[in-house]
């Protein structure tokens, strides 16, 4: 028998159905609550509120489980690659060889970005943060690709997905090239997606550029680990913007802006800034551990703890290994990375962190890898955005196919009541 939730309010009893997901998560369906009672629920930050039914990603923060379309993140990171995972997220199943080839070729086909986009980039000051530039450029893509996508039309949707995957990668790297004053590179159709990221970022017209396969493999893993994380801040943003039937580029541009914040994607940049601060202040790791534990000190160890993962972050386990591989292969000797290792060791052995289940999260290690690859700190969140792109696309597509209603939360008004207008001369 299906469960029923009962609510007693002002002497009356109301019944609400309970819905259950395929991983046994349960929710009380209150969609009729206001109609029946005149009341709404209050849940700031939506920590107890499901906003949609979704087939894309499952995560269990208590058990440290993350799955895309039913496959564990561990298995995907070990056996798959970023484009295959992107296909899985967006189209719902692992591609056959032919389907994957079609996807890769589609991305190649649309990889040229309109030359006039360069005029827009030229309008930004060199000092502009790359995330701000990326959000604007993504939005500007709408102007060059004005045809709105019919999510129900498979070939239109496929074209839009390929366009977004390719053009977003190119403009993301252009935000860096512009900042460095380097010529803007083009996608190279002889290379794969992640290799293209490397050459778009780093190859110079003055000589050949060699792409290191260990680096490509670590980046590929990082992108897989970031590819989706169910209804987080930026993804919910993409869905809610798209729910007004705004286009794909416009919705993703909003997602980029949401991701930029230091409490979300901006944390990986904050990790490196913290490590730099520790180094500049003499490299005393123990002092910073004490600061993090001091309740009167606002300092927190960046890259430790997680909003939903309360035991460990499954992504961090995988990426720690990739970080070790990259540092070993590149033989990097960097005092910042040495501080990171000391900090990780000290925190993992400290009772304060152990008793609160505060482990390094994915951002702790991703920052270290990006640093080792020579990616500047202010590009870290752009890296996150490149990884998260297939997740945003998948969630936008699902929301449109499910014909979800426009997102419109309610509120409890707490402002003034019954004021009378006073003429400006009498105020
Ligand atoms: N350093 C020191 N103490 C901490 C930290 C930290 N990084 N994180 C939590 N605590 C303490 C906190 O003070 C509290 O102690 P007490 O029980 O004595 O009051 C306890 O641990 C529980 O913390 P909380 O604030 O209830 O945890 P939360 O779930 O509200 O916050 C968090 C999660 C991620 C915001 C927080 O751990 C944090 O600020 N971490 C650093 C920032 C960071 O790395 N963010 C990236 C998250 S992953 C990116 C993503 O997926 O978008």
Boltz pocket constraint, residues with backbone or C-beta under 6 A from the ligand:
constraints:
  - pocket:
      binder: B
      contacts: [[A, 262], [A, 263], [A, 264], [A, 265], [A, 267], [A, 292], [A, 293], [A, 299], [A, 300], [A, 301], [A, 302], [A, 303], [A, 304], [A, 305], [A, 306], [A, 307], [A, 308], [A, 356], [A, 358], [A, 361], [A, 362], [A, 363]]
      max_distance: 6.0
